[in-house]
Structure formats: C-alpha cells, structure tokens
Amino acid sequence: MFERPRSGERAILVRLGVGSPASQQDMEEFTALAVSAGAIPVATVGGNRQRPDPRLFVGSGKAEQIRALAAQHEAEVVLFDHPLKPSQERNLEALIERRVLDRSGLILDIFAQRARSFEGKLEVELAQLRHLATRLVRGWTHLERQKGGIGLRGPGETQLETDRRLLANRIRTVSRRLEKVQRQRDTSRKARRGVPVPTVALVGYTNAGKSTLFNALTGAGAYVADQLFATLDPTVRRLPLPAGQAAVLADTVGFVRDLPHELVAAFRSTLQETRDAALLLHVIDASDPQRLERIDQVNGLLESIGAGEIPQIEVFNKIDRIDGLDRGNESAQAEGADPGRRDGATRAWVSAAQGRGLEALRTAIVDALAMTPGAPEITPPGVPTESIYRAADSGQLQ
C-alpha cells in the first residue's frame, strides 16, 4: 500500500486515445479534475492504442515510460483518465511503485472532499465502498498460503472473507442511514407538492456556471468557484418571477463525461430533484468549444436517470467571454431568449456573472412552465405559500 501524503500530491497524468486519437480538450478537462482533487500535475503521458492491454492497460513500453517519468519528477501518484480493472491497477502499482488511481477513483476523491451535508457525505461514502468492493478481489494474495504444503498454510482466504464481510456490513449500515435521510427529504418534497409551486432544476456540465446563475436568480449565497464540482449538495431557494409570481429553483450536482456509475447510483436523492422538476434549466458554457458534445453528454445522463422527457431551456451562459455567438440562421444578439432551438424548445443567452439576460430568462421560464402539461401553476400574488418559501430560503428544503 502507498500512503497518501497530507499535502498536495505530485501526479503523472495519463490519457490515451483508445480506438481513436486522444482529444486535447479531454486532457485539459482531466488536468482540471486532477487539480480540483489537490494534485500537482508534473507530467502528462499520451498516445494511441487500438485496444487496452489486458495486463497493464497501456502496454509494457508505455508503463516503463510512466515509471521513468515518475522517478524523474518524484511523482507520488499516477492518475489515469480511464477506468482500470482491479488487476490492471495492481499490476501498474507493482511496476511503477507509485499509487495508481483511475478516473472513477479520482472523481470519488473529489466528491469526498466537497460533500458538506450529512446526506452528501453518506452518498459519497456509499459510492466509495461500492468502488472499493471491486478492488478487494485477491487483495490479500501475500497471505494466501492454502496450497503451499505443511507449514505454509495461512489465513489468507479467511482474511479476504473477513474484509468482504466487514465491507458488506458497512455498506448496509450506510445504506440504511441514507434511506432514513432520503425519507426526510421526500417529506420536504411532499410539502412542496402540496402547494401550487413548480420546481425548476438547474442541470448542466460541471463548471458551466450553474451556482453563479443560481445566485443571480435567487440572491442566494451558494459557494462559487472556477473549478470542477465546486458544489455537490443540492440547494433549493425561492425563484422570483415577473408580475410577482414565483417558483422554486434547485441547484444540483454538475455532470461530467464518464461519471462513475457508483456515484449515479449513490446520488439518487440528489438526482431526484432533477426527476421531480417541472422544468430544467440546462446551463451551457457558451465559451466552451466542445459545448455541443457537452450538451449531448448531459442529455444522455438525464436519460439514464429518467429525466430525459422533462422540458428544458438551454441556457447559454458566459456570453461575456466570447466575441460572437454561433446561432445558425438566427440573428446574433448579445443576450436574451428565443424559441429557435433545434427541437423546438427555448434557448436563453445570459451572463450570470454580469447579470445580463436574466429578465429575458425569467420570462422564458414563465412561458415554458405555462406550456408544460401537468406542471403546477406558477403561484400568483396572494397565495399563502410564504411558509414554503421561507423554508426554501433557509435551506430547510434541502
């Protein structure tokens, strides 16, 4: 085992193009992920392979290159932007003599650092335990002496079975605690469903500016930082709309490509805010050259959690960072909203940081909710729902 240093870690970053050339943008995102986890990238390793090597993933030659770079730069960890099998991870650690972490392990590490609420911490721990369960296979081979003859038999199999049992017991304990917290959250949702207040959920690729837009629309003080997964725990606040109307706005965890399935399974209560929403605000970084791919990746994840059919407004954020906007045949205006999206839904163009385009977005939200079948009516002035709003504004509906 390799002990984790208490401070930042010097890291070698590895990303290969498997079956197709590697993308520079994907390497940049992976570097941002590593930095978000507290790593200090000292070298990167790229290349292309038709298929992963079954033993080392990268092949013996590339693994030796990584070993040499790790020694040269005094790296403490090697991060792979790929899912690794447990056997590949162990083989690489034995060869490189450094800790090896794959993409799923890296994202889980970031989530463990960022979770603040009791529920969020439970969700992350459950995801980590499920991930660790796949790494216990033959994890105690140095103790396995069942077939070594007289005097060489040891407790290897017993130790492995003990570890599995302890891990399974902890998973059950955390799952029960999480179910209790989720029942409490469901009670809050039922309270909201009991009054005519529609819920609007912010979704989007991580670092697209969801929390900045959330603060701009609600006046909340949610944590904002220019980093991936700056906030994890869902936040719910009152959303003032034109003519004194209002809805409830929920800020949810950001999506990312190849999100570990353990996290998708564990964060079901957080994602429930998305599934229960009457309308989604799909926040997109307008300055991202890969924004169209990001849109497809987010929509794919929404489909996987059962939220693919919910109406949405595509909110192109950060328009202050670009000189011109590519809108096909539409007129290029600095900000606002229009009904010209490919599939007939609405697009909005805003700068949450500068407060541009927000009033047009609010109007678009009202229009979209009015056209959404089955959505609660937007609360008109005078409806006694202030207690629900006060609960939302104080965070009690989280």
Protein Blocks (a to p, Z undefined) as FASTA:
>chain_A
ZZddfbdcddddddddehiacdfklmmmmmmmmmmnopacfbdcedddfbdcfklonojk
lmmmmmmmmmmnopabdcdfbdcdfklmmmmmmmnopacddfklmmmmmmmmmpmbfmlm
mmmmmmmmmmmmmmmgoplmmmmcklnoghiaccklmmmmmmmmmmmmmmmmmmmmmmmm
mmmmmmmmmmmmmpccdcdddeddehiommmmmmmmnopacdcdddehkbfbdcdddddd
ehhiacdddddddddehiafklmmmmmmmmmmmmmpmbdcddddfklmklmmmmmmmmmm
mmmnopmmpccddddehklmpfbdcehjaccdfbdcdfkbfnopacddddfknopoklmm
mmmmmmmmmmmghiacdddehiacklmmmmmmnopmZZ
